[in-house]
Structure formats: C-alpha cells, structure tokens
Amino acid sequence: MESNLETFRLAVSIVNYKSSQLVCNLLPTLISQLDLDTDRIIIIDNKSPDNSVSEIQSLIDRSNWQEFVKLIPAEVNGGFSYGNNLAIGHAIESYGKKPQYVWLVNPDTQMKTNALDALLMFMDSNSQAGILGSRLEAPNGQPQCSAFRFHTIGSELLSALRLGILDKLFQSKLVSPSSIPLNSEQCDWVAGASMFIRYKAIDNIGMMDETYFLYFEETDFCLQAKRQGWECWYVPESRVVHYVGQSTGVVSGDVQRRRRPKYWFQSRQHYFKKNYGVIYTMLADLAWGLGFSLLKLRYLIQRKKGTDPEYMLRDFWRNSIFLSWLDRF
C-alpha cells in the first residue's frame, strides 16, 4: 500500500491489448495534465500475446514514472469491463482509499490541452453528474459522435433500414443524433473511449458488468446509473483525439468492414435481455433483421454495393435470440 497519497483524486484506467505503441504515445499527453500528488494511472494488459508488457514497462522505467503509473498484467483477457474493474480494484487496494473520480481512457486516444480540467470543473459544478464524456475528434479535428441515446426497438429498425426520410421524421429515436452538440448537453450514454465517472456512482450501482467482453458495456453502465438518478453529460470542452478502432480492430471507415466478431452479437443480446427482457429482445431482433433484409433488397435493386461487415445478415440471424441457443449443442 502506498502511504504518501494523502488525497486520491483520480484513478485513470487504461486497458491494453496488443496496443503498446498507442499506450506509449498516449501517456505523455495524459501525464502532463495530472496532479501527480493526487492522481494515479493503472494500466491493465489483458494478456497480450505480443511484447506489450515489456514495451510499456520499459517506457515507465525510462521515464521514471513508477510512482504514479502502474502496469498490471492480467491473467486472462477478460475484455473491457473486466480490465477496467481490475484497474479500479487495484487502485483502491494499492492506495488504501477510494478515488473521487475514475477516468476510463482508451489506448487509441491522445489528450488535448485541458481535457482533464474541463471534466473536473464540470463535476465540481454539477453534483448530480455521475458520468461525463469528452468530445472525441479525429487527428484533423473533425468531431466524432460520442454522445448517444439508448437503443430501442425503433432505433434498431431505423439503424438497419437507413432511409433518410425516416431518419428525419424520427430523429429523436436515433441512437446517434444527427448533429454533434457544441455545448455541454445531457445525454443517455457516452463513448467509453473517454468516460469520466464520479466514484460515488460506482459505489451506488456497482462495477461494470463483466458479462460483456466488448461493446455495449458503457451503454449498460450509463443505463444503470440513470436508473439510480445519476446524470450523464457530454462535455465538449474536454477534447480528446481518437484514432477510431485502432485498439479494437473494428474500423468504421474501412471500405469493406471486417466480419463482426461473435462477442458483438453476444453483448448486444445480453444488453437487451438484461435491461428489457426476452420479449423486448425478440422484437428488437425482428426489427433489425427485417430492416436490414429490406436494406439488402434495396441494394440489390439499385445494384449498389454496401460497406457493411461481411456476412452481416447471416451472422445476425445466427446470433439472434431466436437461434443463438444452438451454440449449446
């Protein structure tokens, strides 16, 4: 236990998997914003099969960051929730007290000036704010959507159909708003690439659900917080560069996206079943499956080639609530 940490203001959690160079690029931009008397960084390596541990530890040692940056090799690759929970638990155990705040930061990010200060100032001014999200932007400054609405049956249908006229008519049902807010704005959930959490909210709702390997875990966490009365806010004054998908391998800008991993479908189904029940999940699956089938038919008629992941329709039905039970056999 570290005895010289009188006040534990902030625990920063970074979960790494085969992204050591990204982590090494991130750390200087992050450390420059910390108060090294009150803040600590915990990096969890989720059993990377490469040289991630040695490369990150080498940077920590060369830079003399050992006092405020801890690298913990995990015994298994348990996913995003698992890694962050491990980091938070290690922070409390190591420093003997709970932090005021926890900052979940993706390896594929870099902090712009005052990214942290903007989050701290907002928390200090808004006692009911439990979760904050930064403005994520591309290296060229182009903003990325990072504040969202919760998924519903309606949003599943709209996201699959992709009909502009329907999107305009039912904008309030879209998970991703049509425009990115310029000012701080309350929202349903924020991207996990830069998620700032008041620890009292974690005390209230518990840690992240480790059933999720990757995807939907931040959505679920924000939903649990909202159900307990905590507010979730998008704070664009906190600017974070995000190299989309570099730490997960699912890159939305690919001309032909990679096949969607099975754990994406599993996470999606778990989210709906856990929070809304089996019947609702069936309706959500029917809505998306029907909508996407109509989209594929439209592409066929228009002789248009889509950019969706390979085998998306087949994989969706195979992993839907109607057929996923076949995995037991």
N, C-alpha and C positions, 0 to 999 in steps of 0.2 A: 504494500500500500504506500502511495506517495504521500508524504506528510507535509510537504511545503505548499500544497494547493489549498489556500485558506478559503477561497471562493471559487466554486466550479460554475462558471457562467455558461460555457458552451462545449458540447461534445460533437465533433464533426465525424460523421461516419462515411467511409468510402469502401465500397465493396468491389474488389478487383477479381476479374477472371481473364487471364491472358491479355491484360491491357496495361502492362507495366510502363510502357513508354508514355501512355496517356497520363497515368498517375504521376509519373516523374515530371511531366510538363505542367500538370495542374498544381502540384504542391507549392511552388514558389509564389504563384498568384494568390493562393489561398492563405499561406502563412503570413504574407505581408499585411493581411487585413485582421489578423487575430491579435488579441491581447494575450501574450504568452504567460502572463501571470494568472489568467483565469480560464483560458481555453485550451482544449486538447484535441488532437486528431487521432482517430483509431482507424486503421486500415485493415480490413479483413480480406485475406486472399482465399478465395473459395476453391482451394485445391487445384490451382492452375497447373497444367501438365508441362508448362514451359519454365523459364528461369525467372518468373515474375518475382518470387520472394527474394532471391539473391540480388536482383537488379534494384528493387525498391529499397531493400535494406542497405545496399551499398550507397545509394544516394543519401539516405538518412544519416548514415555514419560519416560520409564525406562532408556533409553539411552541418554536422553537429546538432542535429535536430532530435536526438534521442530522448531528451527530457519532455518534449511536447508532441512527438509523433510516435505512435506505437504500431508496429506491424504484427498482426496475429495470423498465422497460417491455420486455416480451418481444417478439420479432419475430413470433411466431406464437402462437396459442392451442393449446398442445400438451397441455393437460389438467393434472390434479392432480399426477401423478408428475413430469411434465416441469417444472412450475413449482417444485416443491419441490427437485428435483435442481438446477435453475438457481440457486435461492437458496443452497443448501448450497455449490455450486461457487463462487459469487460471494463468499460469506463467507470461504472458505479463501483464495481469490485476493486478496481485498481486505486481509485482516488477516494474511496470511503464515503462518498456522498453523491447525491443525485444532481445532475446539471440543471440549470434553469431552462436551457434550451438544447435541442438536438437538431443538427443540420445534416440531412441526407444529401450527399453530393455524388453525382456520377463521375466515373473516371474520365469520360469524354466531355468534360467541361473545363472552362477557364473563367476565373472571376474578373469582372471589370471593376474599376475603381469604385469603392464604397458599396459594393454588392452586399456585404455583411452589415454595414452600418445602417443601410436603408431598412433591412429586416428587423434589426434590433430596435430602431426608432419606432417602427410601426407597432411592434409588440408592446413597447413601453406605453404607447398611446391608446392601445385597444385591448382592454383586459379580457374580452370575450373571444379574441382571435386565438384560435388553437393551432392553426396551420396556415403557413404562408408559402406562396410560390413566387419565384423570381420571373422576370421577363427573360425568356430564352431566345437567343438570336444566333444566326449563322455567323461565320467569321467575317462576312461582308456587312454585318449589321442588320441584315434582314430579320425582322422578328418572326419567331415561330409560335404557333398556338400552344399555350401551356396552361390555360385555364379552361375548364370544361364543365359540361352539365352531366348529370348521371345518366347512365344507359337506361332506356325504357324499351318497351315493345315498339313504340312509334319510332324511336331513334334507330332501332335495328332495321326496320323496314326502309326508312329513308336512306340510311347509310349504304344499304345494299342496292336499292333502286337507282340512286344517283340521277334523279330527274330534277333539273334546275328549277322548274316551275313549282314542284312540290317543296323543294328546299326553301324557296322564297315564301311560300304560303305558310310553312310550318317551321320557321326559323327557330322558334323557342323550343322545339323538340330535338334539334340537332345537338349531338354531343360536343362538336367543335363549333363555336359561334362563328358567324360569317365575317366578323371583324375582330381585330385584336384591340383590347381596351388601351387607351393612352394613359389613363389614371387608375389608381387603386380601385379595385372592384371586388365585391363579394362574389364568390362562385361556388360550385358544388365540389370540385376537386381540382388539384393541380398536379402537374407532371412531377414524377419522382426524381428527375434529374437535379433539381434544386428545391428540396422541400424542407421548410424550417418549422419546427414543431415545439410548442411550449410543453415542457415536461409534465406539467400538471394534467395536460390532456392525455398523455400516455398513462399516467397514474390512474386516470379516470376510466379509460377504455381498454387498457392493456397494450401489449406489444403488437406488432404486425402479424397477420395470420400466415404461418409458415406452410400452410397447405398450398399456397401459391408459390410456384417455383419462380416464375417471371411473368409479368403483366397482370393487371387488374388489382394488384395488391395495394397500390396507392389509392386507387378508386375506392376500394373496400375500406381502407383505413379512414379516409375522409368521410365516408358514409357513416361509419361507427361514431366518429367524432361529432358529426352533425346531429345524429340521433341523441347524443348526450348534451346537446346545446352549445357546442363549440362552433365558432365561425371559421370559414376557410376564405382566405383572401389572396387575390393576385396583386403583387406589388411590383409594378414595372420600374420603379426607381432602383430596384435591385436587378442589375443586368448581368447575365451570365452567358458566355459564349458556349454553344452546344454543338458538338460535332455529331449530328444525329446518327444514332445506330452504331457508332464505331465500337462501343463496348458490348453490344448485343448481337451484332451481325445482321439485324433486320433493318435494312436501309430503305426508307420510303422513296428515295429518289432513284433507285435502280430502274433501268429501262424495263427489265423483267425481274420482278422481285423474287427472292428465293422462296422456296416452298415454306409455308407457315409451319413452325415446329408444333409437335403434338401438345407440348405443355401450354401453348397459347390457347388451344381449344379447351384443355382441361381447366385452365384458370378462368376462362370465360364462363364455362358451365358452373364451376364452383361459386363464382360471384353471384350469378343469378339464383341458383338453388339456395345458397346460404341466406341471401338477403330478401328474396321474394317468393321462394317456394317452388315446388316441382311444376305445378300447373303454369305458373308465370313463365318458367324456363321453357316449357314446351311451346308456349305462344311466342316467346321471343325467338326461339329457333325456327319456328314456322315462318315468322315474319321475315327473318333474314334469309332463310333458304328460298322462300318464294320470291322475295325481292331480287336476290342475286340470280336466280334462274331466269327471271324476266329480263334482267340486265344482259345476261349472256345471249338470250334470244334476240334482243335488240342489236347487240354487237354483230350477231350472225347476219341479220337482215341488212344492216348497214355495211357489212363487210369490214368491220372495224376490229382491230386487234387491241385487246385490253392489256393493261400492265399489272394485272393482279397476280398474286403468287401462283405458281404452278399448281395445278390440281386443286384449286381452292374450293370449288363447289363440291367435288368428290370428298375431299378431306373434311369439309364442314359437315356434310351429312353423316359421314362415317364416325365423326366425333361428337355428333349431336346427342342430346339426351335420349333420342329415340333408338340409337344404335351403339352408343359407347359402351353399353353393358356387355357387348360381345367381347370386349377386352378381357373379361373374366375367364373366357374359355380358351 
